[in-house]
Amino acid sequence: MGVKVNIKLNKANINKLIEAHSKALEMTADAVLSDIKASAVIPKETGELERSHFVDTSQLKDGISRIIAGGGDTPYARRLYWHPEYNFRKDKNANAQGKWMDDYLYGEKQQFIKDTYSTFFKQLSKGLIK
């Protein structure tokens, strides 16, 4: 005796989830960037490095969003990021440091990313995700 299974996909709901995922991913990247700035970890003299950070959504359709530090107008961004041994001034950003995004990539702020994405995805899925 065999088992017969009939599956019908709800394409409208699948599309809603795909849209919710993309928007939640973008909103999460924006929230992470805001948190990075609020955490005062970016070295700051004039504020240009901090202002030059932005969210890149050019690959959002592939499930990728990036926070870009420095762009093309701040060639010192890479040098400052990769040299945590520098003696960063703390008068403008009290927690200024090199590798300021590492906590989000490898440390305790990973959970912030997961929780933020989860919250946004649930909200945007309009009841499809509980």
Protein Blocks (a to p, Z undefined) as FASTA:
>chain_A
ZZdddddddfklmmmmmmmmmmmmmmmmmmmmmmmmmnopaccfklmmmmmpccdfklmm
nopacddehijmlmklmmmmmmmkbccdfklmmkgcehklmmmmmmmmlmmmmmmmmmmm
mmmnnomaZZ
